[in-house]
Amino acid sequence: MWGEGRESQQYIKQQEDITDSTSSNMKLLVVIALVGLSAAAAWPSYMSDEPDGVPTHQKQHDVNYAFYKIFEPLRDNRLADKATSFNPVGDISMYKDGGVAVRHLMDELTHGRLLEKKHWAVATNKRHLEEAIMLFEVFMQCKDWNCVASNGAYFRERVNEEEFIYAAYHAIKHSPLTQHVVLPAMYEVKPHHFTKTQVIEEAYEAKEMRLRNIIFQNNFTGTPNDIEHRVAYYREDVGVGTHHLMIHLENPFWWKDTYGYHIDRKGENFFYAYHQLLNRYEAERISNYLPPLQELKLDEPPERRIYSADHLQVRSTLPHPQ
């Protein structure tokens, strides 16, 4: 009896183990099925980008090559062909505004009123900003991706590089045609705005000598003799500079609802993001035994100049979005 009882218990335990194993396998299969369904649901959004149906990977390819070595000619053969053969005003039916924006830009270009290539341009310059917005409006008026890519290739080879980057980045960020396109990191497109010239020169030398796995020392600008140098790590941080760029990119102060939609609470979001940056900066100053920040008076010259490797810091002088 005792032996039969033990055998019965062992049999029951084996059945329970089999049941638990089967249940675990079923759970695993359910999880795999759910993951598969999620991937299947996400795949169409990657393969085709509404509303024009052009595969997102093609758009990403075009964007990557448009910004690749921006100060040199296009490296992609298809885009290079568009740059030479495309006529922006040849078919105005591809624009939502009937070609008003592109005709205005072409008039400025053909009469030589735009800033030339290989010249510095900044958003704090009123004329430079106007020219960049002209190109931005052309992108936003395009009905499909072929229009965007063709105009992008054409004007990339003809307008100022800095203005092209400014216009194209804002258009890609806000256009309904590029909902799934990832913007290239700005520190890769314009590394000279995030690091010193010495580092870039050393990188070129390493490339010519075919050296690999080289670590470059990117010391902060300024001088250690200045106590403000203690927080240079924050002011010149690449991540902080990139975040600063995104604040302006998401909340352009010159935005109009006629571009397609209303950016809700634009000024409030802009102020909040800047406030958080300054709060963190204040904390870093306190931890380094530095006095708190003084109120910025725009009608008076600054008492102290801050060195920064990131030119985007200059954009703090831009008007706040309304």
C-alpha positions as CSV (number, residue, x, y, z in Angstrom):
1,M,0.0,0.0,0.0
2,W,2.8,2.4,1.0
3,G,4.7,1.5,-2.2
4,E,1.6,2.1,-4.4
5,G,1.0,5.4,-2.6
6,R,4.5,6.6,-3.3
7,E,4.2,5.5,-7.0
8,S,0.9,7.3,-7.2
9,Q,2.5,10.4,-5.8
10,Q,5.4,10.2,-8.2
11,Y,3.0,9.8,-11.1
12,I,1.0,12.8,-10.0
13,K,4.1,14.9,-9.7
14,Q,5.3,13.8,-13.2
15,Q,1.9,14.8,-14.6
16,E,2.1,18.2,-12.8
17,D,5.6,18.8,-14.2
18,I,4.4,17.9,-17.7
19,T,1.5,20.3,-17.2
20,D,3.7,23.1,-15.9
21,S,6.1,22.5,-18.8
22,T,3.3,22.6,-21.3
23,S,1.9,25.7,-19.7
24,S,5.3,27.4,-19.9
25,N,5.7,26.5,-23.5
26,M,2.2,27.8,-24.3
27,K,3.0,31.1,-22.6
28,L,6.3,31.3,-24.6
29,L,4.4,30.7,-27.8
30,V,1.8,33.3,-26.9
31,V,4.6,35.9,-26.2
32,I,6.3,35.0,-29.5
33,A,3.0,35.4,-31.3
34,L,2.4,38.8,-29.7
35,V,5.9,40.0,-30.6
36,G,5.3,38.8,-34.1
37,L,2.0,40.6,-34.4
38,S,3.6,43.8,-33.0
39,A,6.4,43.5,-35.5
40,A,4.0,42.9,-38.3
41,A,2.0,46.0,-37.2
42,A,5.1,48.1,-37.0
43,W,6.6,46.9,-40.3
44,P,4.1,48.7,-42.6
45,S,4.9,52.0,-40.9
46,Y,8.5,51.5,-41.6
47,M,8.1,50.2,-45.1
48,S,5.7,52.9,-46.2
49,D,5.3,56.4,-45.0
50,E,1.9,58.1,-45.3
51,P,0.5,59.8,-47.2
52,D,2.6,59.2,-50.3
53,G,3.5,55.5,-49.8
54,V,7.2,55.9,-50.4
55,P,9.2,53.4,-48.3
56,T,10.7,55.0,-45.2
57,H,14.1,53.4,-45.9
58,Q,14.3,55.3,-49.2
59,K,13.5,58.6,-47.5
60,Q,16.1,57.8,-44.8
61,H,18.6,57.0,-47.5
62,D,18.0,60.3,-49.3
63,V,18.2,62.3,-46.0
64,N,21.4,60.7,-44.9
65,Y,23.1,61.4,-48.3
66,A,21.8,64.9,-48.4
67,F,23.6,65.8,-45.2
68,Y,26.6,63.6,-45.8
69,K,29.7,65.8,-46.2
70,I,27.4,68.8,-46.6
71,F,30.2,71.1,-47.8
72,E,31.1,68.8,-50.7
73,P,29.1,67.7,-53.8
74,L,26.4,65.0,-53.5
75,R,27.8,61.5,-53.3
76,D,24.6,59.7,-54.3
77,N,24.2,59.3,-58.0
78,R,20.4,59.4,-58.0
79,L,20.3,62.7,-56.0
80,A,23.2,64.1,-58.1
81,D,21.1,63.5,-61.2
82,K,18.2,65.3,-59.7
83,A,20.4,68.2,-58.7
84,T,21.4,68.7,-62.4
85,S,18.3,67.8,-64.3
86,F,15.4,69.0,-62.0
87,N,13.6,72.2,-62.6
88,P,11.9,73.5,-59.4
89,V,9.4,75.6,-61.4
90,G,8.9,73.1,-64.3
91,D,5.8,71.5,-62.8
92,I,4.1,73.7,-60.2
93,S,1.3,71.1,-59.7
94,M,3.6,69.3,-57.3
95,Y,3.2,72.1,-54.8
96,K,0.2,72.8,-52.5
97,D,0.5,76.5,-53.0
98,G,0.7,76.4,-56.7
99,G,4.4,77.2,-56.7
100,V,4.3,80.5,-54.9
101,A,7.0,79.7,-52.4
102,V,9.4,78.1,-54.9
103,R,9.0,80.9,-57.5
104,H,9.9,83.4,-54.8
105,L,13.0,81.4,-53.8
106,M,14.1,80.9,-57.5
107,D,13.7,84.6,-58.1
108,E,16.1,85.4,-55.2
109,L,18.5,82.7,-56.4
110,T,18.6,83.7,-60.1
111,H,19.1,87.4,-59.2
112,G,22.0,86.6,-56.8
113,R,20.4,87.9,-53.7
114,L,21.0,84.7,-51.6
115,L,24.0,84.2,-49.4
116,E,26.7,82.3,-51.3
117,K,28.0,78.9,-50.4
118,K,31.1,78.6,-48.2
119,H,30.0,81.6,-46.1
120,W,29.0,81.5,-42.4
121,A,25.3,81.9,-41.7
122,V,23.5,82.2,-38.4
123,A,19.9,82.3,-37.4
124,T,20.4,85.5,-35.4
125,N,21.0,87.3,-38.7
126,K,17.6,88.4,-40.0
127,R,18.4,88.0,-43.7
128,H,20.0,84.6,-43.2
129,L,17.0,83.4,-41.3
130,E,14.6,84.8,-44.0
131,E,16.5,82.9,-46.7
132,A,16.4,79.6,-44.7
133,I,12.7,80.0,-44.2
134,M,12.2,80.5,-47.9
135,L,13.6,77.1,-48.5
136,F,11.8,75.6,-45.6
137,E,8.5,76.8,-47.1
138,V,9.3,75.1,-50.4
139,F,9.8,71.8,-48.6
140,M,6.6,72.2,-46.6
141,Q,4.6,73.0,-49.8
142,C,5.6,69.7,-51.5
143,K,2.8,67.2,-52.0
144,D,5.1,64.1,-52.2
145,W,8.5,62.8,-51.4
146,N,9.8,63.1,-55.0
147,C,9.2,66.8,-54.8
148,V,11.0,67.1,-51.5
149,A,14.0,65.0,-52.6
150,S,14.3,66.8,-55.9
151,N,14.2,70.2,-54.4
152,G,16.5,69.1,-51.7
153,A,19.1,67.9,-54.2
154,Y,18.7,70.9,-56.4
155,F,19.0,73.6,-53.7
156,R,21.7,71.7,-51.7
157,E,24.1,72.3,-54.5
158,R,23.1,76.0,-54.9
159,V,22.3,77.6,-51.6
160,N,24.4,78.3,-48.5
161,E,25.2,75.1,-46.6
162,E,24.2,76.4,-43.2
163,E,20.9,77.8,-44.5
164,F,20.2,74.5,-46.2
165,I,20.8,72.5,-43.0
166,Y,18.6,74.9,-41.0
167,A,15.7,74.7,-43.5
168,A,15.9,71.0,-44.2
169,Y,16.2,70.0,-40.5
170,H,13.1,72.0,-39.6
171,A,11.2,70.6,-42.6
172,I,12.0,67.0,-41.8
173,K,11.0,67.6,-38.2
174,H,7.6,69.1,-39.0
175,S,6.6,67.7,-42.4
176,P,3.9,65.0,-42.5
177,L,5.9,63.2,-45.2
178,T,8.8,62.5,-42.8
179,Q,7.1,61.2,-39.7
180,H,9.4,58.1,-39.5
181,V,12.6,59.6,-40.8
182,V,15.4,60.0,-38.2
183,L,17.4,63.2,-38.4
184,P,21.2,62.7,-38.5
185,A,23.0,63.8,-35.4
186,M,24.0,67.4,-35.8
187,Y,27.4,66.7,-34.3
188,E,28.0,64.3,-37.2
189,V,26.8,66.8,-39.8
190,K,28.7,69.8,-38.4
191,P,31.3,68.4,-36.0
192,H,33.3,71.7,-36.2
193,H,30.5,73.3,-34.2
194,F,30.9,70.8,-31.4
195,T,34.6,70.4,-31.1
196,K,37.8,72.2,-31.6
197,T,39.6,72.6,-35.0
198,Q,42.6,70.8,-33.5
199,V,40.6,67.6,-33.0
200,I,39.2,67.6,-36.5
201,E,42.7,68.2,-38.0
202,E,44.0,65.2,-35.9
203,A,41.2,63.1,-37.2
204,Y,42.0,64.0,-40.8
205,E,45.7,63.1,-40.2
206,A,44.7,59.8,-38.7
207,K,42.5,59.0,-41.7
208,E,45.3,59.8,-44.1
209,M,47.7,57.6,-42.2
210,R,45.0,54.9,-42.0
211,L,45.2,54.7,-38.2
212,R,42.4,53.1,-36.3
213,N,41.1,53.0,-32.7
214,I,42.6,56.5,-32.0
215,I,41.4,58.5,-29.0
216,F,41.5,62.3,-29.4
217,Q,41.8,64.5,-26.4
218,N,39.1,67.2,-26.7
219,N,40.0,69.7,-24.0
220,F,37.5,72.4,-23.2
221,T,38.0,75.9,-24.6
222,G,38.9,78.8,-22.4
223,T,41.6,78.7,-19.7
224,P,41.8,76.8,-16.4
225,N,42.9,80.1,-14.8
226,D,39.3,81.3,-15.0
227,I,37.1,79.9,-12.2
228,E,34.2,79.7,-14.8
229,H,36.2,76.9,-16.4
230,R,35.1,74.6,-13.6
231,V,31.7,74.2,-15.3
232,A,33.0,74.1,-18.9
233,Y,32.1,70.4,-19.0
234,Y,28.4,71.4,-18.9
235,R,28.5,74.3,-21.3
236,E,30.4,72.4,-23.9
237,D,28.8,69.0,-23.5
238,V,27.8,67.5,-26.9
239,G,24.6,66.1,-25.5
240,V,23.5,69.4,-23.9
241,G,24.3,71.2,-27.2
242,T,22.2,68.7,-29.2
243,H,19.4,69.0,-26.7
244,H,19.6,72.8,-27.0
245,L,19.3,72.4,-30.8
246,M,16.2,70.2,-30.4
247,I,14.5,72.8,-28.2
248,H,14.7,75.3,-31.1
249,L,13.9,72.7,-33.7
250,E,10.7,71.7,-32.0
251,N,9.6,75.2,-31.2
252,P,10.6,77.6,-34.0
253,F,9.6,81.1,-32.9
254,W,8.8,82.0,-36.6
255,W,6.3,79.2,-37.0
256,K,3.0,79.9,-38.7
257,D,-0.1,77.8,-38.5
258,T,-0.4,78.1,-42.3
259,Y,2.5,75.6,-42.5
260,G,0.1,72.9,-41.8
261,Y,-0.8,72.7,-38.1
262,H,-0.7,74.6,-34.8
263,I,2.1,73.9,-32.4
264,D,0.3,73.9,-29.1
265,R,1.8,75.8,-26.1
266,K,5.0,76.5,-28.1
267,G,6.2,79.4,-26.0
268,E,5.4,77.6,-22.8
269,N,7.3,74.4,-23.8
270,F,10.3,76.5,-25.0
271,F,10.4,78.4,-21.7
272,Y,10.1,75.2,-19.6
273,A,12.9,73.4,-21.5
274,Y,15.2,76.4,-21.1
275,H,14.3,76.8,-17.5
276,Q,15.3,73.2,-16.8
277,L,18.6,73.7,-18.5
278,L,19.4,76.7,-16.4
279,N,18.2,75.0,-13.2
280,R,20.7,72.1,-13.9
281,Y,23.4,74.7,-14.7
282,E,22.7,76.4,-11.4
283,A,23.1,73.1,-9.6
284,E,26.4,72.4,-11.4
285,R,27.7,75.8,-10.4
286,I,26.7,75.3,-6.7
287,S,28.5,71.9,-6.7
288,N,31.6,73.6,-8.0
289,Y,31.6,76.5,-5.4
290,L,30.6,79.1,-8.0
291,P,28.2,82.0,-7.4
292,P,24.7,81.8,-8.9
293,L,23.9,83.2,-12.3
294,Q,23.2,86.9,-12.7
295,E,20.2,88.2,-14.5
296,L,20.9,88.7,-18.2
297,K,20.4,92.3,-19.3
298,L,20.1,92.5,-23.1
299,D,20.6,96.3,-23.2
300,E,24.0,96.0,-21.5
301,P,27.2,94.4,-22.5
302,P,28.0,91.1,-20.7
303,E,30.5,91.4,-17.8
304,R,32.0,88.0,-18.6
305,R,32.3,86.2,-21.9
306,I,31.7,82.4,-21.9
307,Y,33.8,80.3,-24.2
308,S,31.9,77.4,-25.9
309,A,32.7,74.9,-28.6
310,D,29.1,74.7,-29.5
311,H,27.9,77.6,-31.7
312,L,24.4,76.7,-30.9
313,Q,24.9,78.5,-27.6
314,V,24.7,81.7,-29.6
315,R,21.1,81.0,-30.4
316,S,20.1,81.8,-26.8
317,T,19.8,85.4,-28.2
318,L,16.9,84.3,-30.5
319,P,13.5,85.7,-29.6
320,H,11.3,83.5,-27.6
321,P,8.4,81.7,-29.4
322,Q,5.0,83.3,-29.0
